Amino acid sequence: MLLFRSGEHVDRWSEGRGLPTGGVLTPEQCWRLARAWFHDRLSPDWRRRTPEEATRIFGEIGLTGPFWRLG
């Protein structure tokens, strides 16, 4: 994970290294994803999420687009 101050900064960093821009999250989205993803991790009933469940969680947080599609 890399932290940037703006979307433009992400784009400049990616372009300067010849890399595509990957998934970009705001701090709020990062917090919401961590809560949704790990809230039940210590439960004895925990199981790995299916790609469909993960995609649903991503969508609820506003993480959409090709980077966030699992398939």
N, CA, C and O atoms as a GROMACS GRO file, in nm:
protein
  284
    1MET      N    1   0.084  -0.115   0.000
    1MET     CA    2   0.000   0.000   0.000
    1MET      C    3   0.090   0.123   0.000
    1MET      O    4   0.187   0.132   0.075
    2LEU      N    5   0.056   0.216  -0.085
    2LEU     CA    6   0.125   0.344  -0.091
    2LEU      C    7   0.026   0.454  -0.059
    2LEU      O    8  -0.092   0.445  -0.095
    3LEU      N    9   0.071   0.556   0.008
    3LEU     CA   10  -0.015   0.670   0.044
    3LEU      C   11   0.022   0.790  -0.041
    3LEU      O   12   0.140   0.821  -0.060
    4PHE      N   13  -0.080   0.858  -0.094
    4PHE     CA   14  -0.061   0.976  -0.177
    4PHE      C   15  -0.152   1.086  -0.129
    4PHE      O   16  -0.252   1.060  -0.062
    5ARG      N   17  -0.118   1.210  -0.164
    5ARG     CA   18  -0.198   1.323  -0.118
    5ARG      C   19  -0.314   1.357  -0.210
    5ARG      O   20  -0.404   1.432  -0.172
    6SER      N   21  -0.314   1.303  -0.333
    6SER     CA   22  -0.422   1.334  -0.426
    6SER      C   23  -0.423   1.234  -0.541
    6SER      O   24  -0.327   1.160  -0.562
    7GLY      N   25  -0.535   1.235  -0.614
    7GLY     CA   26  -0.543   1.151  -0.734
    7GLY      C   27  -0.440   1.189  -0.838
    7GLY      O   28  -0.385   1.103  -0.907
    8GLU      N   29  -0.412   1.318  -0.850
    8GLU     CA   30  -0.311   1.363  -0.946
    8GLU      C   31  -0.173   1.310  -0.908
    8GLU      O   32  -0.094   1.273  -0.994
    9HIS      N   33  -0.146   1.307  -0.779
    9HIS     CA   34  -0.017   1.254  -0.732
    9HIS      C   35  -0.004   1.106  -0.766
    9HIS      O   36   0.102   1.061  -0.807
   10VAL      N   37  -0.112   1.031  -0.750
   10VAL     CA   38  -0.112   0.889  -0.787
   10VAL      C   39  -0.081   0.875  -0.936
   10VAL      O   40   0.004   0.795  -0.975
   11ASP      N   41  -0.150   0.954  -1.018
   11ASP     CA   42  -0.130   0.946  -1.163
   11ASP      C   43   0.013   0.980  -1.202
   11ASP      O   44   0.073   0.912  -1.286
   12ARG      N   45   0.070   1.086  -1.143
   12ARG     CA   46   0.208   1.125  -1.174
   12ARG      C   47   0.305   1.014  -1.134
   12ARG      O   48   0.398   0.983  -1.208
   13TRP      N   49   0.284   0.956  -1.016
   13TRP     CA   50   0.372   0.849  -0.968
   13TRP      C   51   0.366   0.729  -1.064
   13TRP      O   52   0.469   0.674  -1.101
   14SER      N   53   0.245   0.690  -1.102
   14SER     CA   54   0.228   0.575  -1.193
   14SER      C   55   0.291   0.602  -1.329
   14SER      O   56   0.364   0.519  -1.382
   15GLU      N   57   0.260   0.718  -1.384
   15GLU     CA   58   0.314   0.752  -1.517
   15GLU      C   59   0.466   0.759  -1.515
   15GLU      O   60   0.530   0.715  -1.610
   16GLY      N   61   0.523   0.814  -1.408
   16GLY     CA   62   0.668   0.826  -1.398
   16GLY      C   63   0.739   0.692  -1.392
   16GLY      O   64   0.858   0.684  -1.420
   17ARG      N   65   0.669   0.589  -1.356
   17ARG     CA   66   0.727   0.455  -1.347
   17ARG      C   67   0.677   0.361  -1.456
   17ARG      O   68   0.713   0.243  -1.459
   18GLY      N   69   0.593   0.414  -1.544
   18GLY     CA   70   0.540   0.331  -1.652
   18GLY      C   71   0.446   0.223  -1.603
   18GLY      O   72   0.438   0.115  -1.663
   19LEU      N   73   0.375   0.250  -1.494
   19LEU     CA   74   0.284   0.151  -1.436
   19LEU      C   75   0.140   0.198  -1.447
   19LEU      O   76   0.112   0.318  -1.443
   20PRO      N   77   0.048   0.104  -1.463
   20PRO     CA   78  -0.094   0.143  -1.462
   20PRO      C   79  -0.135   0.179  -1.319
   20PRO      O   80  -0.081   0.126  -1.222
   21THR      N   81  -0.230   0.269  -1.307
   21THR     CA   82  -0.283   0.302  -1.176
   21THR      C   83  -0.373   0.188  -1.132
   21THR      O   84  -0.463   0.148  -1.206
   22GLY      N   85  -0.351   0.138  -1.013
   22GLY     CA   86  -0.431   0.028  -0.960
   22GLY      C   87  -0.552   0.081  -0.885
   22GLY      O   88  -0.607   0.185  -0.920
   23GLY      N   89  -0.592   0.009  -0.783
   23GLY     CA   90  -0.705   0.051  -0.701
   23GLY      C   91  -0.665   0.164  -0.610
   23GLY      O   92  -0.561   0.160  -0.545
   24VAL      N   93  -0.749   0.266  -0.605
   24VAL     CA   94  -0.724   0.382  -0.520
   24VAL      C   95  -0.839   0.395  -0.422
   24VAL      O   96  -0.956   0.397  -0.460
   25LEU      N   97  -0.804   0.404  -0.294
   25LEU     CA   98  -0.904   0.416  -0.188
   25LEU      C   99  -0.881   0.546  -0.112
   25LEU      O  100  -0.767   0.591  -0.097
   26THR      N  101  -0.988   0.604  -0.066
   26THR     CA  102  -0.976   0.715   0.028
   26THR      C  103  -0.949   0.655   0.166
   26THR      O  104  -0.972   0.536   0.187
   27PRO      N  105  -0.901   0.736   0.261
   27PRO     CA  106  -0.883   0.682   0.397
   27PRO      C  107  -1.014   0.626   0.454
   27PRO      O  108  -1.013   0.523   0.522
   28GLU      N  109  -1.126   0.693   0.427
   28GLU     CA  110  -1.255   0.642   0.477
   28GLU      C  111  -1.288   0.506   0.416
   28GLU      O  112  -1.332   0.416   0.487
   29GLN      N  113  -1.266   0.491   0.285
   29GLN     CA  114  -1.293   0.362   0.221
   29GLN      C  115  -1.202   0.253   0.277
   29GLN      O  116  -1.244   0.139   0.294
   30CYS      N  117  -1.078   0.288   0.303
   30CYS     CA  118  -0.984   0.191   0.360
   30CYS      C  119  -1.034   0.143   0.496
   30CYS      O  120  -1.031   0.024   0.525
   31TRP      N  121  -1.079   0.236   0.579
   31TRP     CA  122  -1.132   0.201   0.711
   31TRP      C  123  -1.258   0.114   0.698
   31TRP      O  124  -1.272   0.014   0.769
   32ARG      N  125  -1.349   0.154   0.609
   32ARG     CA  126  -1.472   0.077   0.590
   32ARG      C  127  -1.441  -0.064   0.538
   32ARG      O  128  -1.505  -0.160   0.580
   33LEU      N  129  -1.346  -0.075   0.447
   33LEU     CA  130  -1.308  -0.206   0.395
   33LEU      C  131  -1.248  -0.293   0.506
   33LEU      O  132  -1.283  -0.410   0.518
   34ALA      N  133  -1.160  -0.237   0.586
   34ALA     CA  134  -1.100  -0.314   0.696
   34ALA      C  135  -1.207  -0.362   0.793
   34ALA      O  136  -1.204  -0.477   0.837
   35ARG      N  137  -1.301  -0.275   0.828
   35ARG     CA  138  -1.408  -0.316   0.920
   35ARG      C  139  -1.494  -0.426   0.860
   35ARG      O  140  -1.523  -0.525   0.927
   36ALA      N  141  -1.533  -0.410   0.734
   36ALA     CA  142  -1.618  -0.510   0.669
   36ALA      C  143  -1.543  -0.643   0.650
   36ALA      O  144  -1.601  -0.750   0.664
   37TRP      N  145  -1.416  -0.634   0.619
   37TRP     CA  146  -1.339  -0.752   0.586
   37TRP      C  147  -1.298  -0.833   0.709
   37TRP      O  148  -1.297  -0.956   0.704
   38PHE      N  149  -1.265  -0.765   0.817
   38PHE     CA  150  -1.207  -0.833   0.932
   38PHE      C  151  -1.296  -0.840   1.055
   38PHE      O  152  -1.253  -0.895   1.157
   39HIS      N  153  -1.417  -0.786   1.050
   39HIS     CA  154  -1.500  -0.779   1.172
   39HIS      C  155  -1.526  -0.916   1.235
   39HIS      O  156  -1.542  -0.925   1.357
   40ASP      N  157  -1.531  -1.021   1.155
   40ASP     CA  158  -1.561  -1.154   1.208
   40ASP      C  159  -1.442  -1.250   1.200
   40ASP      O  160  -1.460  -1.371   1.214
   41ARG      N  161  -1.325  -1.198   1.178
   41ARG     CA  162  -1.207  -1.282   1.152
   41ARG      C  163  -1.175  -1.376   1.268
   41ARG      O  164  -1.124  -1.486   1.244
   42LEU      N  165  -1.203  -1.338   1.392
   42LEU     CA  166  -1.171  -1.423   1.506
   42LEU      C  167  -1.285  -1.517   1.545
   42LEU      O  168  -1.273  -1.592   1.642
   43SER      N  169  -1.393  -1.513   1.472
   43SER     CA  170  -1.507  -1.600   1.501
   43SER      C  171  -1.473  -1.745   1.464
   43SER      O  172  -1.410  -1.769   1.361
   44PRO      N  173  -1.515  -1.840   1.546
   44PRO     CA  174  -1.491  -1.981   1.511
   44PRO      C  175  -1.561  -2.021   1.380
   44PRO      O  176  -1.520  -2.117   1.315
   45ASP      N  177  -1.666  -1.946   1.343
   45ASP     CA  178  -1.739  -1.976   1.219
   45ASP      C  179  -1.682  -1.905   1.097
   45ASP      O  180  -1.738  -1.915   0.988
   46TRP      N  181  -1.571  -1.833   1.113
   46TRP     CA  182  -1.515  -1.757   1.002
   46TRP      C  183  -1.480  -1.849   0.886
   46TRP      O  184  -1.434  -1.962   0.905
   47ARG      N  185  -1.503  -1.799   0.767
   47ARG     CA  186  -1.461  -1.869   0.646
   47ARG      C  187  -1.420  -1.764   0.544
   47ARG      O  188  -1.460  -1.648   0.551
   48ARG      N  189  -1.340  -1.807   0.452
   48ARG     CA  190  -1.294  -1.717   0.346
   48ARG      C  191  -1.413  -1.671   0.262
   48ARG      O  192  -1.504  -1.749   0.234
   49ARG      N  193  -1.413  -1.546   0.224
   49ARG     CA  194  -1.522  -1.493   0.142
   49ARG      C  195  -1.510  -1.542  -0.003
   49ARG      O  196  -1.400  -1.562  -0.055
   50THR      N  197  -1.624  -1.561  -0.064
   50THR     CA  198  -1.626  -1.599  -0.204
   50THR      C  199  -1.596  -1.474  -0.288
   50THR      O  200  -1.610  -1.362  -0.238
   51PRO      N  201  -1.556  -1.492  -0.412
   51PRO     CA  202  -1.536  -1.374  -0.498
   51PRO      C  203  -1.663  -1.288  -0.508
   51PRO      O  204  -1.654  -1.165  -0.513
   52GLU      N  205  -1.779  -1.351  -0.510
   52GLU     CA  206  -1.905  -1.276  -0.518
   52GLU      C  207  -1.927  -1.192  -0.391
   52GLU      O  208  -1.969  -1.077  -0.398
   53GLU      N  209  -1.898  -1.251  -0.274
   53GLU     CA  210  -1.912  -1.178  -0.149
   53GLU      C  211  -1.814  -1.062  -0.142
   53GLU      O  212  -1.849  -0.952  -0.098
   54ALA      N  213  -1.692  -1.086  -0.186
   54ALA     CA  214  -1.592  -0.981  -0.185
   54ALA      C  215  -1.633  -0.866  -0.278
   54ALA      O  216  -1.622  -0.750  -0.241
   55THR      N  217  -1.680  -0.900  -0.397
   55THR     CA  218  -1.724  -0.797  -0.492
   55THR      C  219  -1.839  -0.717  -0.435
   55THR      O  220  -1.846  -0.596  -0.456
   56ARG      N  221  -1.930  -0.783  -0.364
   56ARG     CA  222  -2.042  -0.712  -0.302
   56ARG      C  223  -1.991  -0.613  -0.197
   56ARG      O  224  -2.037  -0.499  -0.192
   57ILE      N  225  -1.897  -0.657  -0.114
   57ILE     CA  226  -1.840  -0.568  -0.012
   57ILE      C  227  -1.772  -0.449  -0.079
   57ILE      O  228  -1.790  -0.335  -0.037
   58PHE      N  229  -1.693  -0.476  -0.182
   58PHE     CA  230  -1.627  -0.366  -0.253
   58PHE      C  231  -1.730  -0.266  -0.305
   58PHE      O  232  -1.712  -0.145  -0.289
   59GLY      N  233  -1.837  -0.316  -0.366
   59GLY     CA  234  -1.940  -0.228  -0.421
   59GLY      C  235  -2.008  -0.144  -0.315
   59GLY      O  236  -2.037  -0.027  -0.337
   60GLU      N  237  -2.034  -0.203  -0.198
   60GLU     CA  238  -2.098  -0.130  -0.089
   60GLU      C  239  -2.012  -0.013  -0.041
   60GLU      O  240  -2.063   0.086   0.009
   61ILE      N  241  -1.883  -0.027  -0.057
   61ILE     CA  242  -1.789   0.076  -0.013
   61ILE      C  243  -1.761   0.177  -0.125
   61ILE      O  244  -1.698   0.280  -0.102
   62GLY      N  245  -1.808   0.146  -0.245
   62GLY     CA  246  -1.786   0.236  -0.358
   62GLY      C  247  -1.663   0.201  -0.439
   62GLY      O  248  -1.616   0.282  -0.519
   63LEU      N  249  -1.609   0.082  -0.418
   63LEU     CA  250  -1.494   0.036  -0.493
   63LEU      C  251  -1.544  -0.043  -0.613
   63LEU      O  252  -1.579  -0.161  -0.602
   64THR      N  253  -1.547   0.023  -0.726
   64THR     CA  254  -1.601  -0.036  -0.848
   64THR      C  255  -1.498  -0.024  -0.960
   64THR      O  256  -1.395   0.040  -0.942
   65GLY      N  257  -1.525  -0.083  -1.070
   65GLY     CA  258  -1.436  -0.077  -1.185
   65GLY      C  259  -1.356  -0.205  -1.200
   65GLY      O  260  -1.362  -0.293  -1.114
   66PRO      N  261  -1.281  -0.215  -1.307
   66PRO     CA  262  -1.212  -0.340  -1.340
   66PRO      C  263  -1.117  -0.389  -1.230
   66PRO      O  264  -1.108  -0.510  -1.208
   67PHE      N  265  -1.048  -0.300  -1.162
   67PHE     CA  266  -0.953  -0.342  -1.059
   67PHE      C  267  -1.022  -0.422  -0.948
   67PHE      O  268  -0.964  -0.515  -0.893
   68TRP      N  269  -1.146  -0.384  -0.917
   68TRP     CA  270  -1.217  -0.443  -0.802
   68TRP      C  271  -1.304  -0.562  -0.840
   68TRP      O  272  -1.369  -0.620  -0.753
   69ARG      N  273  -1.307  -0.600  -0.968
   69ARG     CA  274  -1.388  -0.716  -1.010
   69ARG      C  275  -1.304  -0.842  -0.994
   69ARG      O  276  -1.193  -0.852  -1.045
   70LEU      N  277  -1.361  -0.937  -0.924
   70LEU     CA  278  -1.294  -1.066  -0.907
   70LEU      C  279  -1.365  -1.167  -0.996
   70LEU      O  280  -1.488  -1.168  -1.004
   71GLY      N  281  -1.290  -1.249  -1.061
   71GLY     CA  282  -1.359  -1.343  -1.148
   71GLY      C  283  -1.279  -1.450  -1.195
   71GLY      O  284  -1.328  -1.535  -1.270
   0.00000   0.00000   0.00000
